[in-house]
Amino acid sequence: MIVEYVRYRVPDAETFEAAYRRAVVPLGKAPQCLDYELSRCVDEPECYIPGCSPTISAGGSARTSAAAGRPC
């Protein structure tokens, strides 16, 4: 399994964090997602790293998508 991390520069942290709090409801119910997290960069507080630990199906790979934002 390959795990990819992408940092997103978020112009409005409060709105972004509120949207992520809403997104955890479907993430928590998704059988493809074992766990999820949202990390805020210490050295660049305007950057976030959303993450989801995917499950691997019997057929092969799992895919995840990150929240909208501009890569740092």
C-alpha positions as CSV (number, residue, x, y, z in Angstrom):
1,M,0.0,0.0,0.0
2,I,1.2,3.5,-0.8
3,V,0.3,6.3,1.6
4,E,0.5,9.8,0.1
5,Y,0.6,13.0,2.2
6,V,-0.3,16.4,0.7
7,R,-0.1,19.7,2.5
8,Y,-2.8,22.2,1.6
9,R,-2.6,25.9,2.1
10,V,-6.0,27.0,3.5
11,P,-6.9,30.7,3.3
12,D,-9.7,30.4,5.9
13,A,-8.8,28.0,8.6
14,E,-12.0,28.3,10.6
15,T,-14.2,27.5,7.6
16,F,-11.9,24.6,6.6
17,E,-11.9,23.1,10.0
18,A,-15.7,23.4,10.3
19,A,-16.1,21.6,6.9
20,Y,-13.7,18.8,8.0
21,R,-15.8,18.3,11.2
22,R,-18.8,17.8,8.9
23,A,-16.8,15.4,6.7
24,V,-15.9,13.1,9.5
25,V,-19.5,11.8,9.6
26,P,-19.3,10.1,6.2
27,L,-15.7,9.2,6.7
28,G,-16.5,7.4,9.9
29,K,-19.2,5.4,8.2
30,A,-17.2,4.6,5.1
31,P,-16.0,0.9,5.1
32,Q,-13.0,2.0,3.0
33,C,-11.6,4.2,5.7
34,L,-10.2,2.7,8.9
35,D,-9.3,6.0,10.5
36,Y,-8.9,9.7,9.6
37,E,-7.1,12.8,10.9
38,L,-6.5,16.4,10.2
39,S,-3.1,17.8,11.0
40,R,-2.1,21.4,11.1
41,C,1.5,22.2,10.2
42,V,3.5,23.7,13.1
43,D,6.0,25.6,10.8
44,E,3.3,26.8,8.5
45,P,0.0,27.1,10.4
46,E,-1.9,28.0,7.3
47,C,-1.2,24.5,5.9
48,Y,-3.1,21.3,6.8
49,I,-2.6,17.6,6.0
50,P,-5.9,15.7,5.9
51,G,-5.5,12.0,6.0
52,C,-7.5,8.7,5.8
53,S,-6.2,5.3,6.6
54,P,-7.7,3.2,3.8
55,T,-8.7,-0.5,4.0
56,I,-7.5,-2.7,1.2
57,S,-10.2,-4.6,-0.6
58,A,-9.8,-8.2,-1.7
59,G,-9.6,-7.0,-5.3
60,G,-6.5,-4.8,-4.9
61,S,-6.0,-1.2,-3.9
62,A,-7.8,1.5,-2.1
63,R,-8.1,5.2,-3.1
64,T,-8.7,8.2,-1.0
65,S,-9.4,11.8,-1.8
66,A,-8.2,14.9,0.0
67,A,-10.1,18.0,0.9
68,A,-10.1,20.9,-1.6
69,G,-7.4,23.4,-1.1
70,R,-4.2,24.6,-2.8
71,P,-1.1,22.5,-2.4
72,C,1.7,24.1,-0.3
